[in-house]
Amino acid sequence: MSNNRSFEEVKTEKASRRDEILDAAGQLFSRQGFHATSMRDLARAVNLQGGSLYAHIESKEEVLFELVNRAADEFLNHAEAIPANLSPKEHLERLIQGHLEVIVRSLDHATVFFHEWKFLNPELQRKITARRDAYEGHFRKVIEAGVRLGEFEVEDVRLATLFVLSALNWTYHWYRPGGPLTLESLSRHYRDLVFKTLGVRSNRSTSRANGA
C-alpha cells in the first residue's frame, strides 16, 4: 500500500471504528430511542461526516440488529458456560448472576436489547426471538430439574420461568452504576427473592460464585 500500512492494520482500524460506532449507537438508542436517533446524530457522535459513516455501516437497522445480536451472544455465552454438574439451585444462581452481570456491565446495550429490538423488521425479529427462546430454555430446564429433584416447589414451570426472567430483565429500567447496589449485592438480593418465589425453604446459597 502507498502509505506502507498493511491490510491487517487497515482492517483492524475499520473494526475499531465500527465498534466505536456501535458503542455510540447503543448510547443514543438507549437514551432517545431508535426512531428518534438519526444517522446524522450517529455520525456527529463519532466525529464523522454523514457519507463517511456509510463506509462502516450500511444502515441504522443493521446497527440495531448487531447491538441486539451481540447482547444475545453475551446472555447465551454466560448460560452455556455454566457447568452441567451443578445442582439446580447452584445452576439457577449462576444464571441469575450472569444475567445481571451482562445488564450491569453494558447497561446501554442491555436497554437496546430489551426495549428497541421490536423495531427490527419481521425477519430479523424472528432471528432474535429464536435466540431469546433458546436463552429462556436454560432457565426453564433448570427450574424443571429443580422441581423434579424437590429443590423447587412450582406448579407451572413455564410461568415461573417467565416470572423470573421478567423480574431480572426489568433491572435495566432502574439500575444505575455507582448506586448503592453493587453487582454482588444485587445478585444476592435477586437470588433470595427468586428462591422464595420458587419455594426454596432456605435462602442460604450453595454457591460461592458471588462471594456471599
C-alpha positions in Angstrom: 0.0 0.0 0.0 1.2 3.5 -0.8 1.4 4.6 2.9 3.1 1.3 3.9 0.1 0.3 6.0 -0.7 -3.3 5.8 -4.1 -4.8 5.0 -4.4 -6.1 8.6 -3.7 -2.7 10.0 -6.4 -1.1 7.9 -8.8 -4.0 8.8 -8.1 -3.6 12.5 -8.7 0.2 12.3 -12.0 -0.4 10.5 -13.1 -2.9 13.1 -12.2 -0.4 15.9 -14.1 2.3 14.2 -17.1 0.1 13.8 -17.0 -0.8 17.5 -16.9 2.9 18.3 -19.9 3.5 16.1 -21.8 0.6 17.8 -21.0 2.0 21.3 -22.2 5.4 20.3 -25.4 3.9 18.8 -26.0 1.9 21.9 -25.9 5.1 24.0 -28.1 7.1 21.6 -30.7 4.3 21.0 -31.0 3.6 24.8 -31.4 7.3 25.7 -33.5 8.7 22.9 -34.8 5.6 21.1 -34.1 4.0 17.8 -36.5 6.1 15.7 -35.6 9.4 17.3 -31.9 8.8 16.5 -30.9 9.9 13.0 -27.8 8.8 11.0 -26.7 12.4 11.4 -26.8 12.1 15.2 -24.8 9.0 15.0 -22.2 10.5 12.6 -21.9 13.5 14.9 -21.3 11.3 17.9 -18.3 9.7 16.3 -17.0 12.8 14.5 -17.7 11.5 11.0 -19.3 13.1 8.0 -22.5 11.5 7.1 -21.1 10.0 3.9 -18.1 8.6 5.7 -20.4 6.8 8.2 -21.6 4.6 5.3 -18.1 3.3 4.8 -18.5 1.4 8.1 -22.2 0.6 8.3 -25.0 0.1 5.7 -28.0 1.3 7.7 -29.3 2.2 11.1 -31.2 -1.1 11.3 -28.0 -3.0 10.6 -26.5 -1.3 13.7 -29.6 -2.1 15.8 -29.5 -5.7 14.8 -25.8 -6.0 15.6 -26.3 -4.4 19.0 -29.2 -6.7 19.8 -27.5 -9.8 18.5 -24.3 -9.1 20.4 -26.3 -8.8 23.6 -28.0 -12.1 22.8 -24.5 -13.6 22.4 -23.5 -12.4 25.9 -26.5 -13.8 27.6 -26.2 -17.1 25.8 -22.5 -17.4 26.3 -22.9 -16.9 30.1 -25.6 -19.6 30.2 -23.7 -22.1 28.1 -20.5 -21.7 30.2 -22.2 -22.9 33.4 -21.0 -26.4 34.4 -23.7 -29.0 33.8 -22.9 -30.9 37.0 -24.2 -28.2 39.4 -27.4 -28.7 41.4 -30.4 -26.8 40.1 -30.1 -24.2 42.9 -26.5 -23.6 42.1 -27.2 -23.5 38.4 -30.0 -21.1 38.7 -27.9 -18.9 40.9 -25.2 -18.7 38.2 -27.8 -17.9 35.6 -29.1 -15.1 37.7 -25.7 -13.7 38.4 -24.6 -14.0 34.7 -27.8 -12.3 33.5 -27.4 -9.3 35.9 -23.7 -9.1 35.0 -24.5 -8.6 31.3 -27.0 -5.9 32.2 -24.8 -4.0 34.7 -21.6 -4.2 32.5 -23.3 -2.8 29.4 -26.4 -1.0 30.5 -26.9 0.9 27.2 -26.7 -2.3 25.1 -29.0 -4.2 27.5 -31.6 -1.4 27.2 -31.5 -1.6 23.5 -31.8 -5.4 23.6 -34.9 -5.3 25.8 -36.6 -2.3 24.5 -35.6 -1.4 21.0 -35.4 -4.8 19.3 -39.1 -4.6 18.4 -38.2 -2.0 15.7 -36.3 -4.6 13.6 -38.0 -5.9 10.5 -40.0 -9.1 11.0 -37.3 -11.4 9.6 -34.7 -10.0 11.9 -37.1 -10.1 14.8 -37.6 -13.8 14.2 -33.9 -14.4 14.4 -33.7 -12.6 17.8 -36.8 -14.3 19.1 -35.2 -17.7 18.4 -32.2 -16.7 20.4 -34.3 -15.3 23.2 -36.3 -18.6 23.3 -33.0 -20.6 23.4 -31.9 -18.5 26.4 -35.2 -18.9 28.1 -34.8 -22.6 27.7 -31.8 -22.6 30.0 -33.9 -21.2 32.8 -36.9 -23.4 32.1 -34.7 -26.6 32.1 -33.0 -25.8 35.4 -36.4 -25.0 37.1 -37.8 -28.2 35.7 -34.8 -30.1 37.1 -35.2 -28.4 40.5 -38.9 -29.4 40.7 -38.1 -33.0 39.7 -35.4 -33.2 42.4 -37.5 -31.5 45.1 -35.4 -28.3 45.3 -38.2 -26.1 43.9 -41.9 -26.1 44.5 -43.5 -24.8 41.3 -46.9 -25.6 39.8 -46.3 -24.1 36.4 -42.7 -24.2 35.3 -43.2 -22.0 32.2 -45.0 -19.3 34.2 -42.3 -19.4 36.8 -39.6 -19.1 34.1 -41.3 -16.1 32.6 -41.7 -14.5 36.1 -38.1 -14.9 36.9 -36.8 -13.6 33.6 -39.3 -10.6 33.7 -38.0 -9.6 37.1 -34.4 -9.9 36.0 -35.0 -8.1 32.7 -36.6 -5.1 34.3 -33.3 -4.3 36.1 -32.2 -2.3 33.1 -35.0 0.2 33.7 -34.0 1.3 37.2 -30.4 0.2 37.8 -27.7 2.9 37.8 -24.0 2.2 38.0 -22.4 3.8 41.1 -25.6 3.5 43.1 -25.9 1.7 46.5 -26.2 -1.7 45.0 -23.1 -3.5 43.7 -23.4 -6.4 41.3 -22.7 -8.8 44.1 -25.4 -7.4 46.4 -27.9 -7.1 43.5 -27.3 -10.7 42.6 -27.7 -11.8 46.2 -31.0 -10.0 46.7 -32.4 -11.3 43.4 -31.2 -14.8 44.2 -33.0 -14.7 47.6 -36.2 -13.3 46.0 -36.2 -15.8 43.2 -35.6 -18.7 45.6 -38.5 -17.6 47.8 -40.7 -17.5 44.7 -39.7 -21.0 43.7 -40.5 -22.3 47.2 -36.9 -22.9 48.4 -37.0 -23.2 52.2 -33.5 -21.9 52.9 -32.0 -18.9 51.2 -28.5 -19.9 52.0 -26.5 -20.1 48.8 -24.9 -23.3 47.9 -22.5 -21.5 45.6 -19.7 -19.1 46.3 -19.9 -17.5 42.9 -21.0 -14.2 44.4 -18.8 -14.2 47.5 -21.8 -14.5 49.8 
